[in-house]
Amino acid sequence: MPIFKKTLIVLSFIFLISILIYLNMYLFGTST
């Protein structure tokens, strides 16, 4: 099922990006 695999990769990619953005906001928020 290539469609399911593709969707899973996209979801995990978005999940990682959202975590990075959250960490950046947290670090910048505490540094100021």
N, CA, C and O atoms as a GROMACS GRO file, in nm:
protein
  128
    1MET      N    1   0.085  -0.121   0.000
    1MET     CA    2   0.000   0.000   0.000
    1MET      C    3   0.088   0.125   0.000
    1MET      O    4   0.118   0.180   0.106
    2PRO      N    5   0.130   0.171  -0.118
    2PRO     CA    6   0.219   0.287  -0.127
    2PRO      C    7   0.155   0.417  -0.081
    2PRO      O    8   0.223   0.506  -0.031
    3ILE      N    9   0.023   0.428  -0.098
    3ILE     CA   10  -0.046   0.550  -0.057
    3ILE      C   11  -0.041   0.565   0.094
    3ILE      O   12  -0.017   0.674   0.145
    4PHE      N   13  -0.064   0.456   0.166
    4PHE     CA   14  -0.060   0.460   0.312
    4PHE      C   15   0.081   0.494   0.360
    4PHE      O   16   0.099   0.571   0.454
    5LYS      N   17   0.180   0.436   0.294
    5LYS     CA   18   0.320   0.462   0.332
    5LYS      C   19   0.355   0.608   0.306
    5LYS      O   20   0.422   0.671   0.388
    6LYS      N   21   0.310   0.661   0.194
    6LYS     CA   22   0.337   0.801   0.160
    6LYS      C   23   0.271   0.894   0.262
    6LYS      O   24   0.332   0.991   0.307
    7THR      N   25   0.147   0.863   0.299
    7THR     CA   26   0.076   0.946   0.396
    7THR      C   27   0.146   0.941   0.532
    7THR      O   28   0.157   1.042   0.600
    8LEU      N   29   0.194   0.822   0.569
    8LEU     CA   30   0.262   0.806   0.698
    8LEU      C   31   0.390   0.888   0.701
    8LEU      O   32   0.422   0.951   0.802
    9ILE      N   33   0.464   0.888   0.592
    9ILE     CA   34   0.588   0.967   0.583
    9ILE      C   35   0.558   1.116   0.594
    9ILE      O   36   0.627   1.189   0.664
   10VAL      N   37   0.454   1.161   0.524
   10VAL     CA   38   0.418   1.303   0.527
   10VAL      C   39   0.374   1.345   0.668
   10VAL      O   40   0.412   1.451   0.716
   11LEU      N   41   0.294   1.260   0.733
   11LEU     CA   42   0.247   1.292   0.868
   11LEU      C   43   0.362   1.300   0.966
   11LEU      O   44   0.368   1.392   1.048
   12SER      N   45   0.455   1.205   0.960
   12SER     CA   46   0.569   1.207   1.052
   12SER      C   47   0.659   1.327   1.023
   12SER      O   48   0.718   1.384   1.115
   13PHE      N   49   0.669   1.367   0.896
   13PHE     CA   50   0.749   1.484   0.858
   13PHE      C   51   0.688   1.610   0.917
   13PHE      O   52   0.760   1.693   0.973
   14ILE      N   53   0.556   1.626   0.905
   14ILE     CA   54   0.488   1.742   0.962
   14ILE      C   55   0.500   1.741   1.114
   14ILE      O   56   0.514   1.846   1.177
   15PHE      N   57   0.494   1.622   1.173
   15PHE     CA   58   0.504   1.609   1.318
   15PHE      C   59   0.641   1.658   1.365
   15PHE      O   60   0.651   1.730   1.464
   16LEU      N   61   0.746   1.618   1.295
   16LEU     CA   62   0.882   1.660   1.332
   16LEU      C   63   0.897   1.811   1.318
   16LEU      O   64   0.957   1.876   1.403
   17ILE      N   65   0.844   1.867   1.210
   17ILE     CA   66   0.855   2.011   1.187
   17ILE      C   67   0.781   2.088   1.297
   17ILE      O   68   0.831   2.189   1.346
   18SER      N   69   0.664   2.041   1.336
   18SER     CA   70   0.588   2.109   1.440
   18SER      C   71   0.662   2.105   1.573
   18SER      O   72   0.657   2.200   1.650
   19ILE      N   73   0.731   1.993   1.601
   19ILE     CA   74   0.809   1.982   1.724
   19ILE      C   75   0.926   2.081   1.721
   19ILE      O   76   0.955   2.146   1.821
   20LEU      N   77   0.992   2.092   1.605
   20LEU     CA   78   1.104   2.186   1.593
   20LEU      C   79   1.056   2.329   1.613
   20LEU      O   80   1.121   2.408   1.682
   21ILE      N   81   0.943   2.364   1.553
   21ILE     CA   82   0.888   2.499   1.568
   21ILE      C   83   0.851   2.526   1.713
   21ILE      O   84   0.875   2.635   1.764
   22TYR      N   85   0.792   2.426   1.780
   22TYR     CA   86   0.753   2.442   1.919
   22TYR      C   87   0.875   2.463   2.008
   22TYR      O   88   0.874   2.548   2.097
   23LEU      N   89   0.982   2.385   1.982
   23LEU     CA   90   1.105   2.400   2.059
   23LEU      C   91   1.167   2.537   2.036
   23LEU      O   92   1.215   2.600   2.130
   24ASN      N   93   1.167   2.585   1.911
   24ASN     CA   94   1.223   2.717   1.881
   24ASN      C   95   1.144   2.827   1.952
   24ASN      O   96   1.202   2.919   2.007
   25MET      N   97   1.011   2.817   1.950
   25MET     CA   98   0.928   2.916   2.017
   25MET      C   99   0.953   2.912   2.168
   25MET      O  100   0.957   3.016   2.232
   26TYR      N  101   0.971   2.793   2.223
   26TYR     CA  102   0.994   2.779   2.366
   26TYR      C  103   1.129   2.840   2.404
   26TYR      O  104   1.139   2.913   2.504
   27LEU      N  105   1.232   2.811   2.325
   27LEU     CA  106   1.366   2.864   2.354
   27LEU      C  107   1.369   3.016   2.339
   27LEU      O  108   1.422   3.086   2.425
   28PHE      N  109   1.312   3.067   2.231
   28PHE     CA  110   1.310   3.212   2.210
   28PHE      C  111   1.223   3.281   2.314
   28PHE      O  112   1.250   3.394   2.355
   29GLY      N  113   1.119   3.213   2.358
   29GLY     CA  114   1.030   3.272   2.458
   29GLY      C  115   1.099   3.283   2.594
   29GLY      O  116   1.075   3.378   2.668
   30THR      N  117   1.183   3.186   2.626
   30THR     CA  118   1.249   3.188   2.757
   30THR      C  119   1.373   3.276   2.754
   30THR      O  120   1.415   3.327   2.858
   31SER      N  121   1.431   3.295   2.637
   31SER     CA  122   1.555   3.372   2.628
   31SER      C  123   1.528   3.522   2.636
   31SER      O  124   1.614   3.599   2.679
   32THR      N  125   1.410   3.563   2.596
   32THR     CA  126   1.378   3.706   2.599
   32THR      C  127   1.326   3.746   2.735
   32THR      O  128   1.295   3.863   2.758
   0.00000   0.00000   0.00000
